Amino acid sequence: MVDSCSIPNNTSLPVAEVVLTYPNALSVLTRYNIDYCCGGKMSFREACDKAGLNADQIWGEIVHGRPSGNSYQLRFTTWSAPLLVDFITQNHHAYVKEAIPQLQELLDKVCNVHGEDHIELNEIRDDFNDLAEELLSHLEKEEKVLFPSIKSHFREGKTFLSNNFEGPISVMEDEHEL
């Protein structure tokens, strides 16, 4: 893991390169309406200046992601299965359900602007939409079938998963591998 304090201030990079280099940049730039597509050749600092934003402050948000003070490590192995199920649903599933429409909207925008010149973009959008549909179906199976069964099992006072869960968990793991 890279210590974010050791990451240099790269505000001279083109905005498009910032997005490619720092995954958190996409949501930060979107929040501040900084163009990373057609305006992606402009340096990050220039784009912030043009938008009337403090480049160093925005850079800090990209590099650090969350406010300082949240550097503790979660120890999932110490959690009960019902707590872990709730965490997965409330954090990971919620994130995926929020991110998919945002990504679809971005793909549509890019395809509308550049799709005629780059037909491969339309294929990427179609592949993404197929993947999104499969992923959302998978999440629904977990949330409506597997997770409630696990929580019910533990509500009955059981402290570990029985062999009855091997089949459903195996199916979910196979879908994770696809």
Backbone as a chain_set.jsonl record, in Angstrom:
{"seq": "MVDSCSIPNNTSLPVAEVVLTYPNALSVLTRYNIDYCCGGKMSFREACDKAGLNADQIWGEIVHGRPSGNSYQLRFTTWSAPLLVDFITQNHHAYVKEAIPQLQELLDKVCNVHGEDHIELNEIRDDFNDLAEELLSHLEKEEKVLFPSIKSHFREGKTFLSNNFEGPISVMEDEHEL", "coords": {"N": [[0.85, -1.18, 0.0], [0.574, 2.201, -0.851], [1.879, 4.964, 0.801], [-0.013, 7.753, 1.212], [1.038, 10.18, 1.869], [3.489, 10.177, 0.724], [3.022, 10.478, -1.938], [3.654, 12.414, -4.715], [2.874, 15.888, -5.448], [1.181, 16.167, -8.228], [0.088, 18.167, -9.894], [0.678, 19.248, -12.298], [0.254, 17.408, -14.221], [-1.597, 16.283, -17.128], [-5.16, 16.474, -17.066], [-6.56, 14.175, -17.946], [-4.632, 12.186, -17.594], [-4.352, 12.223, -14.845], [-6.791, 11.108, -14.058], [-6.46, 8.528, -15.058], [-4.304, 7.648, -13.575], [-4.915, 7.952, -10.849], [-7.381, 6.381, -9.303], [-9.451, 7.406, -7.633], [-9.801, 9.923, -8.562], [-11.742, 10.326, -10.555], [-14.367, 10.537, -9.395], [-13.973, 12.787, -7.806], [-13.245, 14.808, -9.661], [-15.557, 14.84, -11.21], [-17.418, 15.716, -9.317], [-16.582, 18.356, -9.025], [-17.015, 19.335, -11.518], [-14.935, 19.241, -13.453], [-13.558, 18.906, -16.553], [-12.464, 15.934, -17.885], [-12.352, 14.606, -20.17], [-12.77, 15.657, -23.121], [-11.464, 18.006, -22.428], [-9.235, 17.002, -21.31], [-6.533, 17.263, -21.925], [-5.535, 19.51, -20.839], [-3.569, 20.846, -18.142], [-3.866, 19.664, -14.78], [-3.735, 21.674, -12.823], [-4.231, 23.976, -14.374], [-6.861, 23.414, -15.215], [-8.213, 23.478, -12.78], [-7.72, 26.139, -12.015], [-9.067, 27.448, -14.096], [-11.659, 26.749, -13.444], [-11.938, 28.121, -11.149], [-11.042, 26.972, -8.785], [-9.208, 25.684, -5.956], [-6.328, 24.192, -6.678], [-4.5, 22.68, -5.145], [-6.011, 21.908, -2.939], [-8.034, 20.359, -4.136], [-6.41, 18.41, -5.241], [-5.476, 17.21, -2.908], [-7.848, 15.97, -2.039], [-8.11, 14.043, -4.008], [-5.813, 12.456, -3.674], [-5.885, 11.697, -0.936], [-8.442, 10.828, -0.542], [-10.408, 10.131, 1.642], [-11.396, 11.96, 4.575], [-8.764, 12.681, 6.908], [-7.83, 10.528, 9.639], [-9.243, 8.229, 9.451], [-7.694, 5.884, 9.347], [-7.625, 3.354, 10.391], [-7.595, -0.257, 10.457], [-9.963, -2.496, 9.249], [-11.088, -5.453, 10.732], [-12.217, -7.999, 9.443], [-12.317, -10.718, 9.916], [-13.0, -11.011, 12.541], [-15.629, -10.474, 12.735], [-19.129, -11.234, 13.078], [-21.09, -13.411, 10.994], [-23.668, -12.308, 10.238], [-23.187, -9.552, 10.678], [-21.131, -9.091, 8.842], [-22.49, -9.649, 6.457], [-24.352, -7.529, 6.46], [-22.551, -5.388, 6.25], [-21.352, -5.859, 3.729], [-23.607, -5.59, 2.077], [-24.475, -2.93, 2.642], [-22.245, -1.391, 2.029], [-20.493, -2.394, -0.172], [-22.367, -3.469, -2.085], [-24.177, -1.331, -2.23], [-22.482, 0.648, -3.234], [-21.828, -0.401, -5.785], [-24.368, -0.434, -6.975], [-24.857, 2.278, -7.096], [-22.708, 3.218, -8.609], [-22.881, 1.956, -11.141], [-25.058, 3.126, -12.761], [-23.951, 5.699, -12.984], [-21.573, 5.221, -14.374], [-22.658, 4.155, -16.699], [-23.954, 6.406, -17.681], [-21.734, 8.067, -18.183], [-20.44, 6.512, -20.138], [-22.398, 6.575, -22.153], [-22.337, 9.301, -22.761], [-19.685, 9.625, -23.713], [-19.796, 7.88, -25.893], [-21.764, 9.137, -27.44], [-20.456, 11.482, -28.143], [-17.986, 10.651, -29.24], [-18.418, 8.237, -30.511], [-18.987, 7.782, -33.271], [-16.556, 8.143, -34.546], [-14.99, 6.335, -33.238], [-15.811, 3.354, -33.194], [-15.413, 1.219, -31.537], [-15.924, 2.077, -28.997], [-18.675, 1.913, -28.652], [-18.965, -0.831, -28.576], [-17.624, -1.377, -26.216], [-19.32, -0.083, -24.428], [-21.622, -1.679, -24.749], [-20.635, -4.153, -23.837], [-20.062, -3.437, -21.191], [-22.65, -2.841, -20.266], [-23.806, -5.395, -20.437], [-22.24, -6.746, -18.552], [-22.877, -5.24, -16.266], [-25.59, -5.863, -15.984], [-25.429, -8.627, -15.373], [-23.98, -8.464, -12.989], [-25.681, -6.984, -11.298], [-27.797, -8.778, -11.16], [-26.543, -10.856, -9.82], [-25.996, -9.609, -7.339], [-28.611, -9.258, -6.463], [-29.431, -11.926, -6.085], [-27.756, -12.621, -3.96], [-28.687, -10.816, -2.006], [-31.418, -11.409, -1.756], [-31.675, -14.143, -1.434], [-29.317, -15.751, -0.5], [-28.047, -14.144, 1.589], [-30.226, -13.462, 3.41], [-30.804, -16.08, 4.251], [-28.455, -16.814, 5.555], [-28.421, -14.938, 7.661], [-30.781, -15.674, 9.003], [-30.134, -18.25, 9.794], [-28.161, -17.735, 11.728], [-29.669, -16.262, 13.529], [-31.099, -18.247, 14.65], [-29.436, -19.127, 16.555], [-27.179, -20.498, 15.851], [-23.638, -20.84, 15.481], [-21.855, -21.108, 13.442], [-21.595, -21.622, 9.877], [-23.5, -24.17, 8.406], [-23.157, -27.29, 6.557], [-25.187, -27.083, 4.752], [-25.023, -24.736, 3.402], [-23.006, -24.917, 1.588], [-23.57, -25.489, -1.146], [-25.164, -23.188, -2.167], [-23.29, -21.136, -1.604], [-21.146, -21.96, -3.132], [-22.208, -21.629, -5.71], [-22.458, -18.84, -5.777], [-19.754, -18.145, -5.504], [-18.752, -19.226, -7.895], [-20.005, -17.497, -9.705], [-18.671, -15.181, -8.989], [-16.218, -15.695, -10.081], [-16.64, -15.509, -12.789]], "CA": [[0.0, 0.0, 0.0], [1.354, 3.419, -0.966], [1.569, 5.995, 1.787], [-0.484, 8.906, 0.443], [1.888, 11.342, 2.163], [4.658, 10.119, -0.145], [2.609, 10.714, -3.316], [3.989, 13.803, -5.05], [1.84, 16.763, -5.974], [1.295, 16.074, -9.685], [-0.92, 19.039, -10.478], [1.069, 19.638, -13.657], [-0.179, 16.348, -15.141], [-2.867, 16.511, -17.82], [-6.312, 15.979, -16.3], [-6.858, 12.798, -18.363], [-3.645, 11.308, -16.977], [-4.689, 12.161, -13.42], [-7.89, 10.143, -13.937], [-5.937, 7.191, -15.307], [-3.312, 7.307, -12.561], [-5.51, 7.954, -9.517], [-8.777, 5.95, -9.466], [-10.384, 8.252, -6.888], [-9.907, 11.218, -9.236], [-12.954, 10.425, -11.369], [-15.496, 11.065, -8.622], [-13.64, 14.143, -7.346], [-13.338, 15.711, -10.81], [-16.974, 14.939, -11.571], [-18.069, 16.554, -8.303], [-16.202, 19.749, -9.251], [-17.264, 19.643, -12.942], [-13.688, 19.425, -14.192], [-13.62, 18.067, -17.753], [-11.314, 15.045, -18.029], [-12.488, 13.95, -21.471], [-12.336, 16.559, -24.196], [-10.532, 18.964, -21.834], [-8.261, 16.208, -20.573], [-5.132, 17.596, -22.251], [-5.164, 20.647, -19.997], [-2.982, 20.4, -16.881], [-4.791, 19.643, -13.655], [-3.71, 22.995, -12.193], [-4.93, 24.902, -15.276], [-8.285, 23.107, -15.182], [-8.732, 23.987, -11.504], [-7.696, 27.602, -12.096], [-10.138, 27.834, -15.009], [-12.925, 26.548, -12.74], [-11.919, 28.923, -9.93], [-10.856, 26.052, -7.672], [-7.875, 25.56, -5.387], [-5.782, 22.944, -7.208], [-3.876, 21.891, -4.078], [-7.097, 21.335, -2.127], [-8.664, 19.286, -4.925], [-5.402, 17.353, -5.334], [-5.52, 16.516, -1.625], [-9.019, 15.091, -2.025], [-7.835, 12.911, -4.9], [-4.774, 11.603, -3.104], [-6.234, 11.17, 0.379], [-9.748, 10.176, -0.657], [-11.285, 10.366, 2.787], [-10.79, 12.822, 5.598], [-7.785, 11.988, 7.734], [-8.359, 9.996, 10.883], [-9.883, 6.939, 9.179], [-6.624, 5.007, 8.886], [-7.683, 2.07, 11.071], [-7.839, -1.423, 9.615], [-11.116, -3.308, 9.63], [-10.714, -6.855, 10.92], [-13.423, -8.726, 9.066], [-12.302, -12.08, 10.465], [-13.549, -10.995, 13.896], [-17.045, -10.109, 12.646], [-20.111, -12.304, 12.9], [-21.58, -13.494, 9.612], [-24.72, -11.311, 9.96], [-22.581, -8.217, 10.582], [-20.415, -9.058, 7.567], [-23.528, -9.569, 5.415], [-24.844, -6.15, 6.448], [-21.475, -4.528, 5.748], [-21.25, -6.079, 2.278], [-24.794, -5.015, 1.441], [-24.544, -1.481, 2.818], [-21.08, -0.72, 1.465], [-20.105, -2.836, -1.513], [-23.526, -3.536, -2.986], [-24.694, 0.033, -2.431], [-21.538, 1.337, -4.121], [-21.993, -0.921, -7.151], [-25.663, 0.026, -7.481], [-24.738, 3.715, -7.368], [-21.683, 3.453, -9.627], [-23.256, 1.454, -12.467], [-25.742, 4.141, -13.571], [-23.036, 6.804, -13.259], [-20.675, 4.773, -15.441], [-23.453, 4.056, -17.925], [-24.161, 7.776, -18.157], [-20.469, 8.512, -18.764], [-20.234, 5.778, -21.394], [-23.322, 7.133, -23.142], [-21.818, 10.62, -23.142], [-18.491, 9.423, -24.538], [-20.228, 7.272, -27.166], [-22.479, 10.153, -28.219], [-19.505, 12.478, -28.652], [-16.863, 10.07, -29.988], [-18.774, 6.913, -31.009], [-18.916, 7.648, -34.732], [-15.143, 8.052, -34.939], [-14.389, 5.198, -32.531], [-16.928, 2.425, -33.013], [-15.108, 0.293, -30.439], [-16.53, 2.613, -27.776], [-20.028, 1.358, -28.564], [-18.813, -2.223, -28.152], [-17.266, -1.315, -24.793], [-20.557, 0.245, -23.7], [-22.484, -2.865, -24.769], [-20.035, -5.141, -22.932], [-20.258, -2.95, -19.83], [-24.068, -3.008, -19.925], [-24.016, -6.824, -20.19], [-21.6, -7.042, -17.269], [-23.664, -4.589, -15.219], [-26.812, -6.655, -15.807], [-25.044, -9.845, -14.66], [-23.566, -8.11, -11.636], [-26.879, -6.618, -10.532], [-28.532, -10.026, -10.926], [-25.79, -11.557, -8.778], [-26.248, -8.918, -6.071], [-29.987, -9.538, -6.064], [-29.462, -13.294, -5.547], [-27.148, -12.59, -2.631], [-29.516, -10.055, -1.074], [-32.771, -11.958, -1.575], [-31.663, -15.568, -1.133], [-28.218, -16.216, 0.343], [-27.831, -13.358, 2.808], [-31.282, -13.689, 4.41], [-30.655, -17.433, 4.796], [-27.344, -16.775, 6.512], [-28.85, -14.199, 8.853], [-31.774, -16.499, 9.683], [-29.381, -19.351, 10.384], [-27.5, -17.235, 12.936], [-30.72, -15.871, 14.48], [-31.513, -19.482, 15.322], [-28.453, -19.426, 17.59], [-26.027, -21.245, 15.338], [-22.441, -19.992, 15.52], [-21.086, -21.28, 12.205], [-22.437, -22.053, 8.754], [-23.559, -25.622, 8.234], [-22.886, -27.794, 5.207], [-26.316, -26.726, 3.887], [-24.689, -23.516, 2.668], [-21.923, -25.164, 0.632], [-24.082, -25.369, -2.517], [-25.429, -21.795, -2.543], [-22.051, -20.343, -1.572], [-20.366, -22.397, -4.297], [-22.808, -20.97, -6.878], [-22.074, -17.421, -5.718], [-18.31, -18.069, -5.786], [-18.582, -19.442, -9.335], [-20.375, -16.247, -10.381], [-17.605, -14.214, -8.738], [-15.11, -16.036, -10.97], [-16.97, -15.15, -14.179]], "C": [[0.891, 1.238, 0.0], [0.9, 4.401, 0.1], [1.218, 7.253, 1.025], [0.342, 10.147, 0.726], [3.095, 11.365, 1.249], [4.294, 10.334, -1.613], [2.876, 12.17, -3.647], [2.777, 14.582, -5.556], [2.041, 16.827, -7.484], [0.28, 16.958, -10.384], [-0.542, 19.533, -11.862], [0.684, 18.573, -14.689], [-1.432, 16.775, -15.896], [-4.002, 15.856, -17.036], [-6.617, 14.523, -16.663], [-5.882, 11.813, -17.718], [-3.885, 11.168, -15.47], [-5.772, 11.107, -13.209], [-7.374, 8.719, -14.121], [-5.0, 6.722, -14.195], [-3.909, 7.142, -11.168], [-6.998, 7.61, -9.627], [-9.802, 6.839, -8.763], [-10.649, 9.58, -7.609], [-11.23, 11.38, -9.983], [-14.107, 11.039, -10.582], [-15.221, 12.488, -8.145], [-13.789, 15.135, -8.493], [-14.788, 15.893, -11.254], [-17.703, 15.864, -10.604], [-17.784, 18.036, -8.527], [-16.389, 20.195, -10.707], [-15.992, 19.996, -13.699], [-13.683, 18.415, -15.328], [-12.336, 17.248, -17.889], [-11.355, 14.308, -19.36], [-11.928, 14.865, -22.557], [-11.339, 17.606, -23.688], [-9.403, 18.285, -21.093], [-6.808, 16.512, -20.861], [-4.618, 18.755, -21.404], [-4.548, 20.122, -18.698], [-4.04, 20.486, -15.784], [-4.875, 21.026, -13.027], [-4.46, 24.016, -13.061], [-6.44, 24.686, -15.23], [-8.919, 23.625, -13.889], [-8.784, 25.515, -11.52], [-8.849, 28.106, -12.955], [-11.506, 27.739, -14.33], [-13.0, 27.358, -11.446], [-11.753, 28.081, -8.67], [-9.406, 26.041, -7.201], [-7.308, 24.2, -5.783], [-5.182, 22.075, -6.107], [-4.929, 21.22, -3.197], [-7.737, 20.159, -2.858], [-7.698, 18.112, -5.044], [-5.391, 16.529, -4.047], [-6.694, 15.56, -1.53], [-8.787, 13.855, -2.887], [-6.873, 11.937, -4.238], [-5.224, 10.939, -1.805], [-7.595, 10.498, 0.39], [-10.698, 10.531, 0.454], [-10.607, 11.334, 3.749], [-9.829, 12.029, 6.464], [-8.429, 11.537, 9.037], [-9.051, 8.655, 10.694], [-8.85, 5.912, 8.715], [-6.624, 3.648, 9.58], [-7.97, 0.949, 10.085], [-9.065, -2.17, 10.137], [-10.665, -4.767, 9.705], [-11.951, -7.723, 10.697], [-13.476, -10.124, 9.678], [-12.878, -12.147, 11.868], [-15.057, -10.733, 13.894], [-17.92, -11.353, 12.559], [-20.58, -12.282, 11.444], [-22.699, -12.483, 9.338], [-24.168, -9.885, 9.84], [-21.853, -8.066, 9.249], [-21.389, -8.938, 6.394], [-24.051, -8.139, 5.31], [-23.799, -5.195, 5.887], [-21.348, -4.647, 4.229], [-22.401, -5.4, 1.555], [-24.769, -3.488, 1.484], [-23.378, -0.74, 2.18], [-20.816, -1.134, 0.025], [-21.281, -2.867, -2.489], [-24.081, -2.141, -3.267], [-23.79, 0.809, -3.381], [-21.736, 0.891, -5.57], [-23.292, -0.41, -7.757], [-25.658, 1.519, -7.799], [-23.791, 3.976, -8.538], [-22.133, 3.034, -11.027], [-24.013, 2.509, -13.279], [-24.838, 5.335, -13.908], [-22.088, 6.437, -14.396], [-21.417, 4.639, -16.762], [-23.685, 5.44, -18.53], [-22.885, 8.327, -18.806], [-20.189, 7.817, -20.094], [-21.143, 6.299, -22.494], [-22.811, 8.473, -23.657], [-20.612, 10.484, -24.072], [-18.877, 8.839, -25.895], [-20.96, 8.281, -28.045], [-21.524, 11.15, -28.848], [-18.476, 11.85, -29.592], [-17.192, 8.742, -30.672], [-18.694, 6.733, -32.506], [-17.479, 7.474, -35.208], [-14.449, 6.841, -34.329], [-15.487, 4.194, -32.202], [-16.674, 1.427, -31.888], [-15.695, 0.778, -29.11], [-17.937, 2.066, -27.574], [-19.993, -0.104, -28.117], [-18.459, -2.289, -26.669], [-18.511, -1.024, -23.963], [-21.481, -0.967, -23.645], [-21.955, -3.94, -23.814], [-20.236, -4.721, -21.474], [-21.705, -3.157, -19.394], [-24.405, -4.47, -19.651], [-23.439, -7.223, -18.827], [-22.41, -6.462, -16.113], [-24.932, -5.391, -14.93], [-26.523, -7.938, -15.031], [-24.705, -9.551, -13.207], [-24.776, -7.764, -10.769], [-27.741, -7.848, -10.231], [-27.863, -10.823, -9.808], [-26.053, -10.931, -7.412], [-27.642, -9.228, -5.554], [-30.108, -10.942, -5.477], [-28.864, -13.33, -4.142], [-28.103, -11.949, -1.621], [-30.874, -10.695, -0.792], [-32.78, -13.428, -1.178], [-30.577, -15.919, -0.109], [-28.105, -15.444, 1.657], [-28.961, -13.511, 3.824], [-31.198, -15.082, 5.042], [-29.548, -17.482, 5.841], [-27.776, -16.077, 7.8], [-29.866, -15.005, 9.664], [-31.09, -17.643, 10.431], [-28.743, -18.912, 11.703], [-28.506, -16.753, 13.975], [-31.218, -17.076, 15.265], [-30.492, -19.922, 16.373], [-27.254, -20.215, 17.12], [-24.828, -20.304, 15.253], [-21.533, -20.172, 14.312], [-22.021, -21.786, 11.117], [-22.373, -23.568, 8.611], [-23.244, -25.991, 6.788], [-24.01, -27.444, 4.235], [-25.996, -25.509, 3.01], [-23.604, -23.73, 1.611], [-22.383, -24.968, -0.81], [-24.34, -23.926, -2.926], [-24.175, -20.924, -2.558], [-21.181, -20.692, -2.771], [-20.883, -21.711, -5.581], [-22.393, -19.503, -6.92], [-20.591, -17.255, -6.032], [-18.036, -18.282, -7.274], [-18.935, -18.183, -10.117], [-19.323, -15.165, -10.158], [-16.443, -14.441, -9.701], [-15.375, -15.624, -12.411], [-16.539, -13.771, -14.393]], "O": [[1.854, 1.314, 0.764], [-0.294, 4.64, 0.283], [2.041, 7.775, 0.273], [0.356, 11.075, -0.083], [3.675, 12.424, 1.009], [5.189, 10.369, -2.458], [2.392, 13.066, -2.955], [1.795, 14.006, -6.025], [2.974, 17.474, -7.96], [-0.329, 16.539, -11.368], [-1.353, 20.172, -12.533], [0.779, 18.811, -15.893], [-2.242, 17.54, -15.373], [-3.817, 14.808, -16.418], [-6.903, 13.718, -15.776], [-6.281, 10.713, -17.337], [-3.644, 10.106, -14.897], [-5.681, 10.301, -12.283], [-7.804, 7.806, -13.417], [-4.92, 5.527, -13.912], [-3.465, 6.293, -10.394], [-7.797, 8.467, -10.006], [-10.915, 7.002, -9.261], [-11.614, 10.277, -7.294], [-11.776, 12.483, -10.029], [-14.755, 11.968, -11.062], [-16.137, 13.308, -8.085], [-14.394, 16.193, -8.32], [-15.189, 16.994, -11.632], [-18.51, 16.695, -11.02], [-18.637, 18.881, -8.255], [-15.976, 21.291, -11.084], [-15.974, 20.938, -14.491], [-13.791, 17.21, -15.097], [-11.246, 17.81, -17.996], [-10.49, 13.479, -19.642], [-10.734, 14.829, -22.856], [-10.465, 18.043, -24.438], [-8.687, 18.929, -20.326], [-5.929, 16.069, -20.122], [-3.41, 18.953, -21.273], [-4.957, 19.072, -18.202], [-4.979, 21.278, -15.861], [-5.969, 21.503, -12.728], [-5.231, 24.824, -12.544], [-7.211, 25.646, -15.208], [-10.032, 24.149, -13.907], [-9.771, 26.112, -11.09], [-9.527, 29.069, -12.596], [-12.399, 28.541, -14.602], [-13.999, 27.296, -10.728], [-12.266, 28.437, -7.609], [-8.493, 26.353, -7.965], [-7.756, 23.17, -5.279], [-5.339, 20.854, -6.135], [-4.743, 20.084, -2.761], [-7.955, 19.097, -2.275], [-8.109, 16.955, -4.958], [-5.309, 15.301, -4.089], [-6.556, 14.459, -0.998], [-9.215, 12.755, -2.537], [-7.103, 10.728, -4.246], [-4.974, 9.752, -1.595], [-7.865, 9.671, 1.261], [-11.712, 11.183, 0.209], [-9.388, 11.497, 3.727], [-10.049, 10.847, 6.727], [-9.436, 12.091, 9.477], [-9.412, 8.007, 11.676], [-9.112, 5.151, 7.783], [-5.701, 2.861, 9.372], [-8.521, 1.181, 9.009], [-9.177, -2.436, 11.333], [-9.942, -5.246, 8.831], [-12.632, -8.121, 11.641], [-14.559, -10.652, 9.93], [-13.213, -13.232, 12.343], [-15.69, -10.768, 14.949], [-17.505, -12.388, 12.037], [-20.477, -11.264, 10.759], [-22.679, -11.846, 8.285], [-24.626, -9.106, 9.003], [-21.951, -7.023, 8.602], [-21.129, -8.199, 5.445], [-24.18, -7.598, 4.212], [-24.135, -4.287, 5.127], [-21.248, -3.639, 3.531], [-22.202, -4.72, 0.548], [-25.016, -2.832, 0.471], [-23.516, 0.43, 1.826], [-20.905, -0.315, -0.89], [-21.183, -2.342, -3.598], [-24.412, -1.815, -4.407], [-24.277, 1.546, -4.239], [-21.802, 1.724, -6.474], [-23.32, 0.001, -8.918], [-26.386, 1.966, -8.685], [-24.045, 4.854, -9.362], [-21.792, 3.702, -12.003], [-23.624, 2.766, -14.418], [-24.946, 5.913, -14.99], [-21.831, 7.253, -15.281], [-20.878, 4.966, -17.82], [-23.619, 5.614, -19.747], [-22.947, 8.976, -19.851], [-19.756, 8.451, -21.057], [-20.715, 6.449, -23.639], [-22.851, 8.738, -24.859], [-20.537, 11.156, -25.1], [-18.348, 9.253, -26.927], [-20.792, 8.278, -29.265], [-21.755, 11.613, -29.964], [-18.129, 12.437, -30.617], [-16.333, 8.174, -31.347], [-18.368, 5.644, -32.978], [-17.219, 6.742, -36.163], [-13.434, 6.377, -34.848], [-16.023, 4.175, -31.094], [-17.618, 0.851, -31.345], [-15.933, -0.022, -28.206], [-18.341, 1.788, -26.445], [-20.867, -0.561, -27.381], [-18.945, -3.163, -25.95], [-18.731, -1.643, -22.922], [-22.063, -1.251, -22.598], [-22.722, -4.559, -23.077], [-20.545, -5.555, -20.623], [-21.957, -3.601, -18.274], [-25.19, -4.769, -18.751], [-24.073, -7.944, -18.057], [-22.604, -7.126, -15.094], [-25.304, -5.578, -13.772], [-27.281, -8.3, -14.131], [-25.094, -10.293, -12.306], [-24.871, -8.213, -9.626], [-28.344, -7.939, -9.162], [-28.539, -11.396, -8.955], [-26.305, -11.641, -6.438], [-27.838, -9.436, -4.357], [-30.807, -11.136, -4.482], [-29.396, -13.987, -3.247], [-28.303, -12.47, -0.523], [-31.418, -10.535, 0.301], [-33.775, -13.918, -0.643], [-30.881, -16.334, 1.009], [-28.07, -16.051, 2.727], [-28.679, -13.676, 5.011], [-31.486, -15.246, 6.227], [-29.694, -18.118, 6.885], [-27.523, -16.573, 8.898], [-29.805, -15.011, 10.893], [-31.442, -17.953, 11.569], [-28.787, -19.65, 12.687], [-28.236, -16.824, 15.174], [-31.694, -16.948, 16.393], [-30.659, -20.963, 17.008], [-26.393, -20.566, 17.926], [-24.985, -19.113, 14.985], [-20.54, -19.458, 14.176], [-23.099, -22.31, 11.398], [-21.298, -24.162, 8.689], [-23.088, -25.129, 5.923], [-23.813, -27.5, 3.021], [-26.644, -25.294, 1.986], [-23.317, -22.827, 0.826], [-21.675, -24.355, -1.609], [-23.795, -23.471, -3.932], [-24.019, -20.071, -3.432], [-20.55, -19.814, -3.359], [-20.098, -21.274, -6.422], [-22.022, -18.987, -7.974], [-20.209, -16.329, -6.747], [-17.188, -17.602, -7.853], [-18.251, -17.835, -11.08], [-19.103, -14.324, -11.029], [-15.763, -13.493, -10.092], [-14.434, -15.411, -13.176], [-16.707, -13.234, -15.488]]}, "num_chains": 1, "name": "protein.A"}
